[in-house]
Amino acid sequence: MAVKAPPPPVPVCEWCGFYIGGNAGGVWSTDSTNFGGDSVPGGTLTAIARGQVAASLSTKPSGFIGGAQAGYNVQSGNIVWGVEGDFDVSTLKRSVSLSTALPGGFFPTTTSAQERVDFIGTVRGRVGYTVTPNVLLYATGGLAYADPELSTFVNTTPGCPGFCGTATTDTWRAGWTAGVGGEWKFNRAWSLKLEYLYYDLGTLTQSYGDSAGRFPTSFVTASERFTGNIVRVGFNYALDIPPVVAKY
């Protein structure tokens, strides 16, 4: 009598355990720097109202991002959840300037802003669903941190007859991030992933007077909300490769 062959062994848990990996991609933002200041006669708000100083400059930076990640997964049936942390270097940077003058060409003024981020890191929860044993679709969200830098100046020429001032604010900030992704295991240890994240690091604000000390430190204020988008591809290597068991 013929005996039916047993099915091949299957992994106990395809997505369980610790993993490490790397990633690379692009980062971009639609940020703008907004200018304000004193409302005293002849102050910054007056200069903005008459078009001498820019009310807003759209920096819209973009750049490359790349780094490493590590995480841990738990699986129950088709549901996979866990935690992941990553740290990426970034080339996100852009400067913009606008030159204006009063009617007749008097007091030409240049308003400038630069946004820069050198690194971005996250610590996120992940929850997903295996549409096939080797393909995972997931949502993710949690903490984001980075080192946003904002540099601005307002310069009246020639010789700063009206106002010349500048400031640079460079600090660590924490915010939030959320996104979606997909991951494909092409063998038991290695997988490829594609991921999108949105991050929000809050608002940086700076306030300053002019270089000659003729105006108070609140003569010009500049603020920018640091938000952005990340699209990246990556790979993961499973450190806890699950055993296989025969299933009858």
C-alpha positions as CSV (number, residue, x, y, z in Angstrom):
1,M,0.0,0.0,0.0
2,A,1.3,3.4,-1.0
3,V,2.1,5.8,1.9
4,K,1.4,9.5,1.5
5,A,4.6,11.5,1.9
6,P,4.5,14.1,4.7
7,P,4.6,17.8,3.8
8,P,7.9,19.5,4.0
9,P,8.9,21.1,7.4
10,V,7.9,24.7,8.0
11,P,9.5,27.3,10.3
12,V,8.1,27.6,13.8
13,C,7.9,31.4,13.5
14,E,9.1,33.0,10.2
15,W,9.3,36.6,11.5
16,C,10.2,36.2,15.2
17,G,13.3,37.4,16.9
18,F,16.1,40.0,16.7
19,Y,17.4,41.5,13.4
20,I,19.8,44.1,12.2
21,G,20.2,45.9,8.9
22,G,21.0,49.0,6.8
23,N,19.0,51.5,4.8
24,A,19.4,54.3,2.2
25,G,17.1,56.7,0.5
26,G,15.9,60.3,0.2
27,V,14.6,62.9,2.6
28,W,12.7,66.1,1.7
29,S,10.6,68.9,3.3
30,T,8.2,71.6,2.4
31,D,9.2,73.8,5.3
32,S,9.2,77.6,5.3
33,T,10.8,80.2,7.6
34,N,8.5,82.9,8.9
35,F,9.8,86.4,9.9
36,G,8.4,88.8,12.4
37,G,9.5,91.1,15.1
38,D,8.8,94.4,16.9
39,S,5.6,96.3,16.1
40,V,7.1,99.7,17.1
41,P,6.9,102.4,14.4
42,G,9.7,101.7,11.9
43,G,10.2,98.2,13.3
44,T,10.3,94.8,11.5
45,L,6.5,94.5,11.1
46,T,6.5,97.8,9.4
47,A,9.3,96.7,7.1
48,I,7.5,93.5,6.3
49,A,4.2,95.3,5.6
50,R,5.9,97.6,3.1
51,G,7.8,94.7,1.4
52,Q,11.3,95.6,2.6
53,V,11.7,92.4,4.6
54,A,10.3,89.0,3.5
55,A,7.5,87.7,5.6
56,S,8.3,84.1,4.7
57,L,10.9,82.2,2.8
58,S,10.2,78.7,1.5
59,T,13.3,76.6,2.1
60,K,12.0,73.2,0.8
61,P,15.3,71.3,1.4
62,S,16.0,67.8,0.2
63,G,18.9,65.3,0.5
64,F,20.2,61.8,1.0
65,I,19.7,59.7,4.1
66,G,21.4,56.4,5.1
67,G,22.2,54.4,8.1
68,A,21.4,51.3,10.2
69,Q,18.5,49.8,12.1
70,A,17.9,47.0,14.6
71,G,14.7,45.5,16.0
72,Y,12.7,42.7,17.5
73,N,9.6,40.9,16.2
74,V,6.9,38.7,17.7
75,Q,4.5,36.8,15.5
76,S,1.1,35.3,16.2
77,G,-0.5,33.7,13.1
78,N,-0.5,36.4,10.4
79,I,0.1,39.3,12.8
80,V,3.6,40.5,13.4
81,W,4.5,43.2,15.9
82,G,7.6,44.6,17.5
83,V,9.9,47.5,18.0
84,E,12.6,49.1,15.7
85,G,15.3,51.7,16.2
86,D,17.4,53.4,13.6
87,F,20.0,56.1,13.1
88,D,20.7,57.8,9.8
89,V,23.0,60.5,8.6
90,S,21.4,63.2,6.4
91,T,22.4,65.7,3.8
92,L,19.2,67.7,4.1
93,K,20.1,71.3,3.5
94,R,19.0,74.4,1.5
95,S,19.5,78.1,1.6
96,V,17.2,80.8,0.1
97,S,17.4,84.6,-0.1
98,L,15.2,87.4,-1.2
99,S,16.4,91.0,-2.0
100,T,14.0,93.9,-1.9
101,A,14.1,97.7,-1.8
102,L,11.7,100.5,-1.0
103,P,10.3,102.4,-4.0
104,G,13.0,104.4,-5.6
105,G,15.6,101.8,-4.7
106,F,16.2,103.0,-1.2
107,F,17.5,100.7,1.6
108,P,17.9,97.5,-0.4
109,T,17.5,94.6,2.1
110,T,18.3,90.9,1.8
111,T,16.4,88.4,3.9
112,S,18.0,84.9,4.0
113,A,17.2,81.5,5.6
114,Q,18.9,78.1,5.7
115,E,17.6,74.8,7.0
116,R,19.9,71.9,7.7
117,V,19.6,68.5,9.4
118,D,22.7,66.3,9.8
119,F,21.1,63.2,11.3
120,I,17.7,61.7,12.0
121,G,16.9,58.8,14.4
122,T,13.7,57.0,15.4
123,V,12.4,54.5,17.9
124,R,9.2,53.0,16.6
125,G,6.6,50.3,17.2
126,R,5.6,48.2,14.2
127,V,2.5,46.1,13.6
128,G,1.9,44.2,10.4
129,Y,0.1,41.4,8.5
130,T,1.7,38.7,6.5
131,V,-0.1,38.6,3.1
132,T,2.0,35.6,2.3
133,P,4.4,33.8,4.6
134,N,7.3,35.8,3.2
135,V,5.7,39.2,2.6
136,L,4.9,41.5,5.5
137,L,3.0,44.8,5.2
138,Y,3.1,47.1,8.3
139,A,2.3,50.4,9.9
140,T,4.8,52.1,12.2
141,G,5.1,55.1,14.5
142,G,6.9,56.5,17.6
143,L,9.7,58.9,18.6
144,A,11.8,60.9,16.1
145,Y,14.9,62.9,17.1
146,A,17.4,65.0,15.1
147,D,19.7,68.0,15.1
148,P,17.8,70.7,13.1
149,E,19.7,73.9,12.4
150,L,18.1,77.2,11.4
151,S,20.3,80.2,10.2
152,T,18.7,83.5,9.2
153,F,19.9,87.1,8.5
154,V,18.4,90.4,7.5
155,N,20.9,92.8,6.0
156,T,20.2,96.4,4.8
157,T,22.9,97.7,2.4
158,P,25.2,99.5,1.9
159,G,26.9,99.8,5.3
160,C,23.9,98.6,7.3
161,P,22.1,102.0,7.5
162,G,18.9,100.4,8.6
163,F,19.5,97.0,10.1
164,C,22.0,94.1,10.0
165,G,21.4,91.0,12.1
166,T,21.9,87.3,12.0
167,A,21.3,84.2,14.2
168,T,22.0,80.5,14.0
169,T,20.1,78.0,16.2
170,D,21.4,74.4,16.3
171,T,20.0,72.0,18.8
172,W,18.8,68.4,19.4
173,R,15.0,68.1,19.2
174,A,12.6,65.2,19.7
175,G,9.2,64.8,18.0
176,W,7.1,62.1,16.4
177,T,7.1,60.0,13.3
178,A,4.6,57.7,11.5
179,G,4.6,55.7,8.3
180,V,4.0,52.5,6.4
181,G,6.2,49.8,4.8
182,G,6.6,46.4,3.3
183,E,9.2,43.7,3.8
184,W,10.0,40.5,1.8
185,K,12.0,37.6,3.1
186,F,13.9,36.1,0.1
187,N,15.5,33.5,2.3
188,R,15.3,32.5,6.0
189,A,17.9,35.0,7.1
190,W,17.6,38.0,4.7
191,S,14.8,40.4,3.8
192,L,14.4,43.5,1.8
193,K,12.1,46.4,2.8
194,L,10.6,49.6,1.4
195,E,9.5,52.3,3.9
196,Y,7.9,55.7,4.0
197,L,8.0,57.9,7.2
198,Y,6.7,61.4,8.0
199,Y,8.4,63.2,10.9
200,D,7.6,66.4,12.9
201,L,10.3,67.8,15.2
202,G,8.4,70.9,16.3
203,T,9.2,74.6,15.8
204,L,12.6,76.4,16.2
205,T,12.3,80.1,17.0
206,Q,15.1,82.7,17.2
207,S,15.1,86.4,18.1
208,Y,17.8,89.0,17.6
209,G,18.7,92.7,17.2
210,D,21.3,94.2,14.8
211,S,25.0,94.0,14.9
212,A,25.5,97.6,15.9
213,G,23.2,97.2,19.0
214,R,20.7,99.9,17.8
215,F,17.7,97.7,18.3
216,P,16.6,95.2,21.0
217,T,17.0,91.4,20.6
218,S,13.3,91.1,19.6
219,F,13.7,93.4,16.6
220,V,13.6,90.3,14.3
221,T,12.1,86.9,15.1
222,A,12.3,83.9,12.8
223,S,10.6,80.6,13.2
224,E,10.4,77.3,11.3
225,R,8.6,74.1,11.9
226,F,10.8,71.2,11.0
227,T,8.9,68.5,9.3
228,G,9.8,66.1,6.5
229,N,9.3,62.9,4.5
230,I,11.6,59.9,4.2
231,V,11.5,57.2,1.5
232,R,14.1,54.5,1.9
233,V,15.0,50.9,1.0
234,G,16.8,48.6,3.3
235,F,17.8,45.1,4.2
236,N,17.5,43.1,7.4
237,Y,19.4,40.1,8.7
238,A,17.7,37.8,11.2
239,L,19.8,37.0,14.2
240,D,17.3,34.5,15.6
241,I,16.7,32.1,12.7
242,P,13.7,30.0,13.7
243,P,13.9,26.2,13.7
244,V,11.8,24.1,11.3
245,V,9.4,21.4,12.3
246,A,7.7,18.7,10.3
247,K,4.0,19.2,9.9
248,Y,1.7,16.2,9.4
